[in-house]
């Protein structure tokens, strides 16, 4: 970026579903219900681009939350993220309504194939002129496994082993074409230089893939890599691959420690920590006055129901809480088998119990409620004060989560963004056209990743 002052990244956290990440959002009186239409997402996209956001990205799951009670009935009856559309398709609807906003989609390394993901995201990047990011996930639970013909989900560390090789294959395919490979000389009939298009010929533990990828490089080289690893193994994965890390901080002090740990993981992977942006999730409620903000928070909080928390906890922990006494502690073996180690560790830390119960997970996770923090509530000045304090010590930006849509994002753009701009913390205009330019990330050079890997192997 051509700025003299460090600028924060702003990313909007979206869902291709009937609610935001906060399940109760669909029940909010101001939430719109046309979420199965392109206009719904295009309106949000225009709002975010007006606010000069770096990017909007879609989280995703590959199954309804149906582990609680071994049934989808409660999920459907209560609207607990029961509508889940393909995010890449919606991304393109939003791309057509914008020209600068970065756009990201989640695709799993556990249930898709590397060639498919490489081609899909390379094509999306070309069709958006270099505005795309891939949010890399390893998926969560047995319901997702069942949708893809598997009996159970892969063990946590094994999923990351597979994901590492998945990334090697995708990055290798994205290295297929050099920037000047296409000649397009109609007179001679020469389309491209075959010496500048490379076959992969990958043979590994999990994958075989020949190549070359039949998609040339985009304006930003290849899509930005977004990742949210929180556990020790996940953090090592993020350190090796991520260009933007989606973090989860329970509070400021924990955030400072996690920020340092993530930057250290990047350095240990032989990369420049300054070239990786770390952005924690942030829920917010803004009002013209503090009293108005608190009233709005109360309205939002009232939309939550107990089933929201129970269904979502069963989804991420891969355990059916309906079959377990509410206050019975989990054993060490059961805790080791959970699918999301980051959440497990946060509940243990918050409760002070080595073996928490279902009750502890509901009370201390805040899952499905506005208590799952952090929450910045107040006037634009108060929210900007908190963001500025965190930005100076614990992050490079924020992943903004609206608690109802589209009004939540409209409030943030109308009230908070101007205050951040006034302080010089956030751009007033886009300075480039690609997502990498928005984030201040270098464009990767052709074949550079392959050369790095070969040096490390030597």
KAURPE-V355499 format. One record per residue. N is the residue number from 1. RES is the residue in one small letter. PHI is phi in radians with two decimals (999 if undefined). PSI is psi in degrees with one decimal (* if undefined). Layout:
N,RES,PHI,PSI ; N,RES,PHI,PSI
//
This chain:
1,x,999,145.2 ; 2,x,-1.65,61.6 ; 3,x,-2.26,148.8 ; 4,x,-1.50,-16.4 ; 5,x,-2.04,141.1 ; 6,x,-1.03,132.5 ; 7,x,-1.95,139.3 ; 8,x,-1.42,149.2 ; 9,x,-1.53,139.2 ; 10,x,-2.14,122.1 ; 11,x,-2.19,134.3 ; 12,x,-1.65,134.5 ; 13,x,-1.70,112.9 ; 14,x,-2.05,163.4 ; 15,x,-2.31,137.6 ; 16,x,-1.54,59.0 ; 17,x,-2.61,-168.9 ; 18,x,-1.46,0.7 ; 19,x,-2.68,170.2 ; 20,x,-1.35,-168.3 ; 21,x,-1.05,-24.4 ; 22,x,-1.57,112.0 ; 23,x,-1.01,-40.2 ; 24,x,-1.13,-8.6 ; 25,x,-1.04,-33.5 ; 26,x,-1.20,-20.4 ; 27,x,-1.52,-8.9 ; 28,x,-1.15,136.7 ; 29,x,-1.06,-22.6 ; 30,x,-1.71,-3.0 ; 31,x,-1.32,138.9 ; 32,x,-1.49,150.7 ; 33,x,-1.92,12.9 ; 34,x,-1.66,41.2 ; 35,x,-1.24,-5.6 ; 36,x,-1.69,14.3 ; 37,x,-2.04,152.8 ; 38,x,-1.15,-31.1 ; 39,x,-1.06,-34.8 ; 40,x,-1.02,-50.0 ; 41,x,-1.33,-31.7 ; 42,x,-1.17,-35.0 ; 43,x,-1.11,-44.4 ; 44,x,-1.08,-42.8 ; 45,x,-1.06,-44.1 ; 46,x,-1.12,-39.2 ; 47,x,-1.08,-45.9 ; 48,x,-1.16,-38.6 ; 49,x,-1.19,-36.3 ; 50,x,-1.05,-35.2 ; 51,x,-1.47,4.4 ; 52,x,1.10,28.4 ; 53,x,-1.02,145.5 ; 54,x,-1.11,-45.6 ; 55,x,-2.83,154.4 ; 56,x,-2.03,135.9 ; 57,x,-2.35,151.6 ; 58,x,-1.80,123.8 ; 59,x,-1.31,167.1 ; 60,x,-2.79,152.8 ; 61,x,-2.29,154.9 ; 62,x,-1.85,23.2 ; 63,x,-2.85,155.2 ; 64,x,-1.14,154.3 ; 65,x,-1.24,89.0 ; 66,x,-2.13,19.1 ; 67,x,-1.43,-32.9 ; 68,x,-1.12,119.0 ; 69,x,1.22,10.3 ; 70,x,0.90,44.4 ; 71,x,-2.73,151.7 ; 72,x,-1.60,-2.4 ; 73,x,-1.11,-46.5 ; 74,x,-1.16,-37.5 ; 75,x,-1.06,-47.4 ; 76,x,-1.21,-44.5 ; 77,x,-1.07,-33.4 ; 78,x,-1.87,3.9 ; 79,x,1.15,36.8 ; 80,x,-1.48,78.3 ; 81,x,0.93,42.2 ; 82,x,-1.47,-19.8 ; 83,x,-1.69,121.0 ; 84,x,-2.39,99.8 ; 85,x,-1.61,165.9 ; 86,x,-1.27,122.6 ; 87,x,-1.23,-29.4 ; 88,x,-1.13,-35.6 ; 89,x,-1.17,-44.1 ; 90,x,-1.16,-35.8 ; 91,x,-0.95,-43.0 ; 92,x,-1.24,-31.4 ; 93,x,-1.11,-39.0 ; 94,x,-1.24,-35.3 ; 95,x,-1.09,-36.0 ; 96,x,-1.20,-19.0 ; 97,x,-1.73,0.9 ; 98,x,-2.41,170.1 ; 99,x,-2.31,-14.6 ; 100,x,-2.16,-31.3 ; 101,x,-1.03,126.8 ; 102,x,-1.21,151.4 ; 103,x,-2.44,128.0 ; 104,x,-2.18,151.4 ; 105,x,-2.39,148.7 ; 106,x,-1.57,131.3 ; 107,x,-2.41,138.6 ; 108,x,-1.50,138.7 ; 109,x,-1.46,-8.8 ; 110,x,-1.53,-33.6 ; 111,x,-2.08,-1.8 ; 112,x,-1.95,174.6 ; 113,x,-1.85,144.0 ; 114,x,-1.00,-41.9 ; 115,x,-1.08,-43.3 ; 116,x,-1.06,-47.1 ; 117,x,-1.14,-41.7 ; 118,x,-1.06,-45.1 ; 119,x,-1.22,-43.3 ; 120,x,-1.03,-51.7 ; 121,x,-1.30,-31.5 ; 122,x,-1.11,-39.1 ; 123,x,-1.19,-44.6 ; 124,x,-1.00,-39.6 ; 125,x,-1.16,-38.5 ; 126,x,-1.17,-43.7 ; 127,x,-1.25,-17.4 ; 128,x,-1.85,5.6 ; 129,x,1.04,43.4 ; 130,x,1.49,39.5 ; 131,x,-2.06,14.9 ; 132,x,-1.86,148.2 ; 133,x,-2.25,148.8 ; 134,x,-1.90,120.7 ; 135,x,-1.55,110.8 ; 136,x,-1.52,122.4 ; 137,x,-2.28,160.9 ; 138,x,-1.88,6.6 ; 139,x,1.22,176.1 ; 140,x,-2.11,-48.0 ; 141,x,-2.56,-179.8 ; 142,x,-1.21,-25.0 ; 143,x,-1.12,-40.7 ; 144,x,-1.14,-41.9 ; 145,x,-1.02,-43.4 ; 146,x,-1.12,-33.4 ; 147,x,-1.20,-18.4 ; 148,x,-1.97,22.8 ; 149,x,1.35,18.3 ; 150,x,-1.84,153.6 ; 151,x,-1.40,-33.9 ; 152,x,-2.70,163.8 ; 153,x,-1.32,147.3 ; 154,x,-1.13,149.2 ; 155,x,-1.07,150.7 ; 156,x,-0.90,-58.1 ; 157,x,-1.19,-33.4 ; 158,x,-1.13,-36.6 ; 159,x,-1.04,-39.7 ; 160,x,-1.29,-31.4 ; 161,x,-1.08,-44.6 ; 162,x,-1.11,-41.1 ; 163,x,-1.12,-38.5 ; 164,x,-1.03,-46.6 ; 165,x,-1.21,-35.2 ; 166,x,-0.99,-45.5 ; 167,x,-1.13,-39.2 ; 168,x,-1.04,-40.2 ; 169,x,-1.23,-46.4 ; 170,x,-1.07,-48.0 ; 171,x,-1.09,-36.7 ; 172,x,-1.11,-42.5 ; 173,x,-1.15,-39.7 ; 174,x,-1.15,-14.4 ; 175,x,-1.60,6.7 ; 176,x,-1.07,-46.7 ; 177,x,-1.80,134.2 ; 178,x,-1.44,160.2 ; 179,x,-1.02,-36.9 ; 180,x,-1.83,26.4 ; 181,x,-1.18,-36.6 ; 182,x,-1.38,128.4 ; 183,x,-1.74,-46.5 ; 184,x,0.97,45.9 ; 185,x,-1.65,100.2 ; 186,x,-1.18,-33.5 ; 187,x,-1.12,-44.5 ; 188,x,-1.53,-17.3 ; 189,x,1.44,9.3 ; 190,x,-1.54,114.8 ; 191,x,-1.44,-49.1 ; 192,x,-2.66,162.3 ; 193,x,-1.55,110.6 ; 194,x,-1.11,-21.8 ; 195,x,-1.25,-11.7 ; 196,x,-1.96,15.4 ; 197,x,-2.18,123.1 ; 198,x,-2.07,138.7 ; 199,x,-1.48,148.0 ; 200,x,-1.53,-51.7 ; 201,x,0.95,52.5 ; 202,x,-1.50,132.5 ; 203,x,-2.37,109.6 ; 204,x,-2.29,-162.5 ; 205,x,-1.24,-40.8 ; 206,x,-1.87,-25.4 ; 207,x,-2.39,150.7 ; 208,x,-2.23,134.0 ; 209,x,-2.70,126.1 ; 210,x,-1.50,-55.3 ; 211,x,1.35,-173.2 ; 212,x,-1.31,161.7 ; 213,x,-1.20,129.0 ; 214,x,-1.50,38.7 ; 215,x,-2.34,118.6 ; 216,x,-1.15,168.7 ; 217,x,-1.23,152.2 ; 218,x,-1.65,179.8 ; 219,x,-1.04,-30.4 ; 220,x,-1.79,15.9 ; 221,x,1.54,-69.5 ; 222,x,-2.70,164.5 ; 223,x,-0.98,149.7 ; 224,x,-1.19,141.2 ; 225,x,-1.71,117.8 ; 226,x,-1.92,137.1 ; 227,x,-2.65,154.1 ; 228,x,-2.26,33.9 ; 229,x,-1.11,128.6 ; 230,x,-2.05,-30.2 ; 231,x,-1.29,173.1 ; 232,x,-1.00,-46.3 ; 233,x,-1.21,-40.3 ; 234,x,-1.14,-35.3 ; 235,x,-1.19,-37.2 ; 236,x,-1.14,-38.3 ; 237,x,-1.10,-46.5 ; 238,x,-1.08,-39.7 ; 239,x,-1.06,-33.8 ; 240,x,-1.41,-37.4 ; 241,x,-2.02,-34.7 ; 242,x,-1.20,143.9 ; 243,x,-1.87,-23.6 ; 244,x,-2.40,121.4 ; 245,x,-1.78,124.4 ; 246,x,-1.56,106.8 ; 247,x,-1.78,164.3 ; 248,x,-2.24,106.6 ; 249,x,-1.84,122.5 ; 250,x,-1.24,-28.1 ; 251,x,-2.82,176.1 ; 252,x,-1.10,-47.8 ; 253,x,-1.11,-43.1 ; 254,x,-1.11,-35.8 ; 255,x,-1.12,-41.4 ; 256,x,-1.03,-42.8 ; 257,x,-1.19,-41.8 ; 258,x,-1.20,-36.9 ; 259,x,-1.04,-46.8 ; 260,x,-1.11,-40.7 ; 261,x,-1.14,-41.0 ; 262,x,-1.17,-42.9 ; 263,x,-1.09,-37.6 ; 264,x,-1.16,-38.3 ; 265,x,-1.11,-36.5 ; 266,x,-1.13,-45.5 ; 267,x,-1.09,-40.8 ; 268,x,-1.15,-24.4 ; 269,x,-1.46,4.2 ; 270,x,1.43,21.9 ; 271,x,-2.00,164.2 ; 272,x,-1.45,115.7 ; 273,x,-1.02,-27.5 ; 274,x,-1.24,-15.4 ; 275,x,-1.60,3.9 ; 276,x,-2.11,123.4 ; 277,x,-1.62,137.8 ; 278,x,-2.08,123.5 ; 279,x,-2.31,112.1 ; 280,x,-1.36,154.5 ; 281,x,-1.19,142.5 ; 282,x,-2.47,117.8 ; 283,x,-1.55,147.1 ; 284,x,-2.54,153.7 ; 285,x,-2.43,118.5 ; 286,x,-2.02,143.7 ; 287,x,-2.48,164.9 ; 288,x,-1.12,-28.3 ; 289,x,-2.33,163.8 ; 290,x,-1.11,-38.3 ; 291,x,-1.09,-41.4 ; 292,x,-1.13,-39.6 ; 293,x,-1.10,-42.0 ; 294,x,-1.14,-38.1 ; 295,x,-1.10,-41.4 ; 296,x,-1.14,-39.7 ; 297,x,-1.07,-41.7 ; 298,x,-1.08,-40.6 ; 299,x,-1.09,-43.4 ; 300,x,-1.14,-46.8 ; 301,x,-1.06,-32.5 ; 302,x,-1.21,-13.8 ; 303,x,-1.43,-12.4 ; 304,x,-1.31,148.6 ; 305,x,-2.28,153.0 ; 306,x,-0.98,-34.3 ; 307,x,-1.09,-29.4 ; 308,x,-1.03,-50.8 ; 309,x,-1.11,-47.8 ; 310,x,-1.10,-45.1 ; 311,x,-1.12,-41.5 ; 312,x,-1.27,-36.6 ; 313,x,-1.14,-43.1 ; 314,x,-1.06,-36.8 ; 315,x,-1.10,-48.6 ; 316,x,-1.42,-25.2 ; 317,x,-1.65,-10.3 ; 318,x,1.04,36.4 ; 319,x,-2.35,138.0 ; 320,x,-1.54,100.6 ; 321,x,-1.16,-20.3 ; 322,x,-1.17,-20.7 ; 323,x,-1.67,10.4 ; 324,x,-2.27,138.4 ; 325,x,-0.98,137.7 ; 326,x,-1.05,-34.5 ; 327,x,-1.92,14.1 ; 328,x,-1.42,122.8 ; 329,x,-1.13,145.2 ; 330,x,-1.30,147.1 ; 331,x,-1.39,166.5 ; 332,x,-1.02,-40.2 ; 333,x,-1.14,-42.3 ; 334,x,-1.13,-41.1 ; 335,x,-1.16,-35.0 ; 336,x,-1.18,-24.6 ; 337,x,-1.58,-0.5 ; 338,x,-1.15,153.6 ; 339,x,-1.48,-20.1 ; 340,x,-2.20,93.7 ; 341,x,-1.13,-31.0 ; 342,x,-1.07,-44.7 ; 343,x,-1.15,-44.4 ; 344,x,-0.96,-47.6 ; 345,x,-1.15,-35.6 ; 346,x,-1.16,-40.0 ; 347,x,-1.18,-40.9 ; 348,x,-1.06,-44.1 ; 349,x,-1.17,-43.4 ; 350,x,-1.23,-35.7 ; 351,x,-1.49,-22.6 ; 352,x,1.30,13.1 ; 353,x,-1.95,128.0 ; 354,x,-1.16,-31.6 ; 355,x,-2.21,80.3 ; 356,x,-1.22,162.9 ; 357,x,-1.81,178.7 ; 358,x,-1.00,-43.6 ; 359,x,-1.01,-42.1 ; 360,x,-1.13,-40.4 ; 361,x,-1.11,-40.9 ; 362,x,-1.16,-45.3 ; 363,x,-1.32,-37.8 ; 364,x,-1.75,-13.9 ; 365,x,-1.44,-31.7 ; 366,x,1.22,8.3 ; 367,x,-1.00,130.9 ; 368,x,1.41,4.8 ; 369,x,-2.24,171.0 ; 370,x,-1.32,-6.2 ; 371,x,-1.29,-19.1 ; 372,x,-1.26,97.2 ; 373,x,-1.55,-171.5 ; 374,x,-1.41,155.3 ; 375,x,-2.05,127.3 ; 376,x,-1.85,115.6 ; 377,x,-2.19,129.8 ; 378,x,2.68,-157.7 ; 379,x,-1.35,166.9 ; 380,x,-0.96,-39.0 ; 381,x,-1.14,-44.0 ; 382,x,-1.13,-41.6 ; 383,x,-1.19,-42.1 ; 384,x,-1.12,-36.0 ; 385,x,-1.03,-46.7 ; 386,x,-1.18,-42.8 ; 387,x,-1.08,-40.4 ; 388,x,-1.14,-39.1 ; 389,x,-1.14,-43.5 ; 390,x,-1.17,-42.5 ; 391,x,-1.07,-33.9 ; 392,x,-1.27,-20.9 ; 393,x,-2.33,-19.1 ; 394,x,-2.35,0.8 ; 395,x,-2.89,170.1 ; 396,x,-1.90,2.2 ; 397,x,2.89,-165.2 ; 398,x,-2.47,147.7 ; 399,x,-1.76,106.6 ; 400,x,-1.49,125.6 ; 401,x,-1.95,113.9 ; 402,x,-1.34,140.8 ; 403,x,-1.63,-4.4 ; 404,x,-2.76,153.1 ; 405,x,-2.34,151.5 ; 406,x,-1.52,-2.7 ; 407,x,-1.04,-31.6 ; 408,x,-1.07,-45.3 ; 409,x,-1.21,-35.0 ; 410,x,-1.11,-39.5 ; 411,x,-1.11,-42.5 ; 412,x,-1.13,-45.0 ; 413,x,-1.17,-38.2 ; 414,x,-1.29,-35.3 ; 415,x,-1.95,-44.2 ; 416,x,-1.48,-43.6 ; 417,x,-0.98,-46.3 ; 418,x,-1.02,-34.2 ; 419,x,-1.22,-39.2 ; 420,x,-1.13,-39.6 ; 421,x,-1.15,-41.1 ; 422,x,-1.03,-34.3 ; 423,x,-1.46,-2.3 ; 424,x,1.33,16.9 ; 425,x,-1.59,-15.1 ; 426,x,-2.54,148.2 ; 427,x,-1.08,152.0 ; 428,x,-1.69,-25.1 ; 429,x,-2.48,152.3 ; 430,x,-1.17,137.4 ; 431,x,-1.73,-11.9 ; 432,x,-2.49,-172.5 ; 433,x,-2.01,-21.4 ; 434,x,-1.69,160.7 ; 435,x,-1.09,-39.9 ; 436,x,-1.04,-39.7 ; 437,x,-1.14,-40.4 ; 438,x,-1.02,-43.3 ; 439,x,-1.49,-6.1 ; 440,x,1.28,30.1 ; 441,x,-1.74,142.2 ; 442,x,-1.20,145.9 ; 443,x,-1.30,125.0 ; 444,x,-1.17,137.0 ; 445,x,-1.42,149.8 ; 446,x,-0.98,135.5 ; 447,x,1.21,0.9 ; 448,x,-1.11,-42.2 ; 449,x,-1.09,-42.5 ; 450,x,-1.08,-41.2 ; 451,x,-1.13,-38.0 ; 452,x,-1.11,-45.3 ; 453,x,-1.09,-40.3 ; 454,x,-1.16,-37.8 ; 455,x,-1.08,-42.9 ; 456,x,-1.15,-38.6 ; 457,x,-1.17,-32.9 ; 458,x,-1.26,*
//
